[in-house]
Amino acid sequence: MTLTDLIEDYLLLWILVSVGLGIALPQLAVVTRASTLILAVMIGSISLTLSIEQFRGIDARTLGLVLAGHVTMPFLAFGVARGLGLSPELTVGFVVLGAVTPELVTPVMTELADGDTALSTTALVVIGIGSVGFIPAIVTLLVGEIDVPTTPIIQQLVVAVVAPMIVAVGARAWQPGRIGRYDAYYPAVSALMVILIIGGVTAANAAVIRANTSLLIGVGAGVIALNGFGYGVGYLVGRRASRSVRISSTLSVGMRDFAVAAALVVAAGLPTIASLPAVAFGVVEMATSAGLARWFSRTT
């Protein structure tokens, strides 16, 4: 087994270890000082696997349905947070989590589940670019009364999400052979960044986690509900399409990029507790998506 296999195949285990270390060693919160750089490397490395050819031939209507499902997620997240009576800071965290891009490993999970990988990849890129306007707008709409600074969010999205994605896709289009030579390593690099940022934001919340177990119960219930609702919405928007498209839409809507959400919250200067939903969601999502991928691959 190679080092890349060890990282990718046991990603859920490393995330759990990272969360445990973050709780045990609060000083690891220093990692969050480099959250912008970590996020840029995370997005850029996985985007190097995307080629222009993957975006051709996608049915516009099908893509539109997936995007419509994506738009519902921050509203569902807001409803879940309010329904559980969570604090304004945690509500912001849930809304950001609902509004961010699909999880970067969604195309991988879609491939493992025998779904439409090209659709998942295209949705990821389109949503990533559109997030510059969408996330600040939806945060202002839903939690504007909490006085969330949207300018830092826009700046972080441009610098750490959209720019690395565009540069990476452009680099692959320019030098496909040279970039493609290292395809086996890019997902592992991105996964390492996920492990780093989750450990850092967990450490930043260590005191809160230790002092308030009931808070974790509420947040845990919220992320389980949001993850389940997301899969349900994704299935519904793709229910009339082919099986492969239905699998892609289910995973693309239900999987939220928890690492991006956590890093974005910290980099934008929001209260660190607002990253707690993203940390909890990461653990839940990695387990459920792996289970769904296995179930889809075994059904016809």
C-alpha positions in Angstrom: 0.0 0.0 0.0 1.4 3.4 -1.0 1.4 6.5 1.2 -1.3 8.1 -1.0 -3.5 5.0 -0.6 -3.0 5.1 3.2 -4.2 8.7 3.3 -7.1 8.4 0.9 -8.5 5.0 1.9 -8.4 5.8 5.6 -9.5 9.5 5.4 -12.3 9.1 7.9 -9.9 7.5 10.4 -7.4 10.4 10.0 -10.2 13.0 10.4 -11.3 11.3 13.6 -7.6 11.3 14.8 -7.3 15.0 13.8 -10.5 15.9 15.8 -9.2 13.9 18.8 -5.8 15.7 18.7 -7.6 19.0 18.4 -9.6 18.4 21.5 -6.6 17.1 23.4 -4.1 19.8 22.2 -5.8 23.2 22.0 -2.4 24.7 21.0 -2.9 23.1 17.6 -5.3 26.1 16.9 -2.2 27.8 15.5 -2.8 25.9 12.3 -5.8 28.2 11.6 -3.4 31.1 11.1 -2.6 29.5 7.7 -6.2 28.7 6.9 -6.2 30.7 3.6 -3.1 29.0 2.4 -4.4 25.6 3.4 -7.7 26.2 1.7 -5.9 27.3 -1.5 -3.7 24.2 -1.6 -6.7 22.0 -0.9 -8.8 23.5 -3.7 -5.9 23.9 -6.1 -4.5 20.3 -5.8 -7.8 18.6 -6.4 -8.7 21.0 -9.2 -5.5 19.8 -11.0 -7.4 16.6 -11.7 -10.1 18.4 -13.7 -9.9 18.6 -17.4 -11.9 20.7 -19.9 -13.2 17.5 -21.6 -15.0 16.6 -18.3 -17.3 19.7 -18.7 -18.4 19.0 -22.2 -21.6 17.1 -23.1 -23.3 17.9 -19.7 -27.0 18.3 -20.1 -27.9 21.9 -19.1 -31.2 21.0 -17.6 -29.8 18.2 -15.4 -27.0 20.5 -14.2 -29.7 23.2 -13.5 -31.6 20.7 -11.3 -28.5 19.9 -9.3 -27.8 23.7 -8.8 -31.4 24.2 -7.7 -30.9 21.5 -5.1 -27.7 23.2 -4.0 -29.5 26.5 -3.5 -32.0 24.9 -1.1 -29.2 23.8 1.3 -28.5 27.0 3.2 -32.2 27.5 3.8 -32.4 23.9 5.1 -29.4 24.6 7.3 -30.9 27.8 8.6 -34.1 26.0 9.4 -32.3 23.1 11.2 -30.3 25.6 13.3 -33.3 27.6 14.3 -35.4 24.5 14.9 -32.8 23.3 17.4 -32.5 26.7 19.1 -28.8 27.1 18.4 -26.9 30.3 19.0 -26.6 33.0 16.3 -22.9 32.1 15.9 -23.7 28.4 15.3 -26.6 29.5 13.0 -24.0 31.4 10.8 -21.9 28.3 10.8 -24.8 26.1 9.6 -25.7 28.6 6.9 -22.1 28.8 5.6 -21.9 25.0 5.6 -25.1 24.8 3.6 -24.0 27.4 1.1 -20.4 26.1 0.3 -19.5 23.9 -2.6 -20.1 20.2 -2.7 -17.4 18.2 -0.9 -14.2 18.0 -3.1 -14.3 14.2 -3.0 -17.8 14.1 -4.4 -16.6 13.1 -7.9 -14.6 10.3 -6.3 -17.6 9.0 -4.3 -19.7 9.4 -7.4 -17.2 7.3 -9.4 -17.2 4.6 -6.7 -21.0 4.5 -6.7 -21.2 4.1 -10.5 -22.7 7.6 -10.9 -22.2 10.4 -13.5 -18.8 11.6 -12.5 -18.7 14.3 -15.2 -21.9 15.9 -13.8 -20.5 15.9 -10.2 -17.3 17.5 -11.4 -19.1 20.1 -13.5 -21.4 21.0 -10.6 -18.4 21.3 -8.3 -16.7 23.8 -10.6 -19.8 25.8 -11.4 -20.8 26.1 -7.8 -17.3 26.9 -6.8 -17.1 29.9 -9.1 -20.6 31.0 -8.3 -19.9 30.8 -4.6 -18.2 34.3 -4.7 -21.6 35.9 -5.1 -23.9 33.2 -3.6 -22.4 32.7 -0.1 -22.2 36.4 0.9 -25.7 37.0 -0.5 -27.3 34.1 1.3 -25.5 34.8 4.6 -26.7 38.4 4.4 -30.3 37.3 3.6 -30.6 34.6 6.3 -28.5 36.0 9.1 -27.9 39.6 8.2 -29.2 40.7 11.6 -26.2 39.0 13.2 -23.8 41.5 11.5 -21.7 39.0 9.6 -18.9 40.7 7.6 -19.4 39.6 4.0 -16.4 41.5 2.5 -13.8 39.1 4.1 -15.9 36.1 2.9 -15.8 37.4 -0.7 -12.1 38.0 -0.4 -11.4 34.6 0.9 -13.5 32.9 -1.7 -11.7 34.7 -4.5 -8.2 34.1 -3.1 -8.6 30.7 -1.7 -11.3 29.0 -3.8 -12.0 30.5 -7.2 -8.5 31.6 -8.1 -6.8 28.3 -7.3 -9.6 26.4 -9.1 -9.2 28.5 -12.3 -5.4 28.4 -12.3 -5.4 24.7 -11.7 -7.9 23.9 -14.5 -6.1 26.3 -16.8 -2.7 24.7 -16.0 -4.1 21.2 -16.9 -5.6 22.5 -20.1 -2.2 24.1 -21.0 0.0 21.2 -20.0 -2.2 18.1 -19.7 0.6 15.6 -20.0 2.9 17.3 -17.4 0.1 17.9 -15.0 -1.6 14.6 -15.5 1.7 12.8 -14.7 1.0 13.3 -11.0 -2.8 12.7 -10.9 -2.3 9.9 -8.3 -0.9 12.4 -5.8 -3.3 15.4 -6.0 -6.2 13.9 -4.0 -3.9 12.8 -1.2 -2.5 16.4 -1.0 -6.0 17.8 -0.8 -6.9 15.2 1.9 -3.9 16.2 4.0 -5.1 19.8 3.9 -8.6 18.6 5.1 -6.9 16.8 8.0 -4.9 19.8 8.9 -7.7 22.4 8.9 -10.2 20.1 10.7 -7.6 19.5 13.5 -6.9 23.3 13.7 -10.5 24.4 13.9 -11.3 21.6 16.4 -8.4 22.8 18.6 -9.8 26.4 18.4 -13.1 25.1 19.7 -11.6 22.7 22.3 -12.6 24.7 25.3 -16.2 25.0 24.2 -16.3 21.3 23.3 -15.0 20.2 26.7 -17.2 22.5 28.7 -20.5 21.9 26.9 -21.4 18.3 25.9 -25.0 19.3 25.4 -23.9 21.7 22.7 -22.2 18.9 20.8 -25.4 16.9 21.0 -27.4 19.7 19.5 -24.9 20.4 16.8 -24.5 16.6 16.1 -28.3 16.3 15.7 -28.3 19.3 13.3 -25.5 18.0 11.0 -27.1 14.5 10.8 -30.4 16.1 9.8 -28.8 18.5 7.3 -26.8 15.7 5.7 -29.9 13.5 5.4 -32.0 16.3 4.0 -29.3 17.1 1.5 -29.3 13.5 0.2 -33.1 13.6 0.0 -33.2 16.8 -2.0 -30.5 15.5 -4.3 -32.4 12.3 -4.9 -35.6 14.2 -5.6 -34.2 16.6 -8.1 -32.7 13.7 -10.0 -35.5 11.2 -9.6 -36.7 11.4 -13.2 -33.2 11.1 -14.7 -31.1 8.0 -15.3 -29.7 6.0 -12.4 -26.1 7.5 -12.9 -27.5 11.0 -12.8 -29.6 10.3 -9.8 -26.6 9.0 -7.9 -24.6 12.1 -8.9 -27.3 14.6 -7.8 -27.8 12.8 -4.5 -24.2 13.0 -3.6 -23.6 16.5 -5.1 -26.3 18.0 -3.0 -26.0 16.0 0.2 -22.2 16.3 0.5 -21.0 19.7 1.8 -17.4 20.7 1.8 -16.9 20.9 5.5 -13.2 21.7 5.3 -13.9 24.8 3.1 -16.7 25.9 5.4 -14.5 25.6 8.5 -11.5 27.3 6.9 -13.8 30.1 5.4 -15.3 30.8 8.8 -11.9 31.2 10.4 -10.3 33.1 7.6 -13.2 35.5 7.4 -12.7 36.5 11.0 -16.0 34.9 12.2 -16.2 33.5 15.8 -14.3 30.2 15.9 -17.4 28.4 17.4 -19.1 29.0 14.0 -16.8 26.4 12.6 -18.1 23.7 15.0 -21.0 22.5 12.6 -18.4 22.0 9.8 -16.2 19.8 12.1 -19.1 17.7 13.2 -20.5 17.5 9.6 -17.2 16.2 8.3 -17.2 13.2 10.6 -20.9 12.4 9.7 -20.5 13.0 6.0 -17.4 10.9 5.5 -19.2 7.9 7.1 -22.5 8.3 5.3 -21.1 9.1 1.9 -18.9 6.0 2.0 -21.9 3.9 3.0 -24.0 5.4 0.2 -21.3 4.8 -2.4 -21.0 1.2 -1.4 -24.8 0.7 -1.4 -25.3 2.4 -4.8 -22.5 0.3 -6.3 -24.2 -2.9 -5.2 -27.7 -2.0 -6.5 -28.9 -1.9 -10.1 
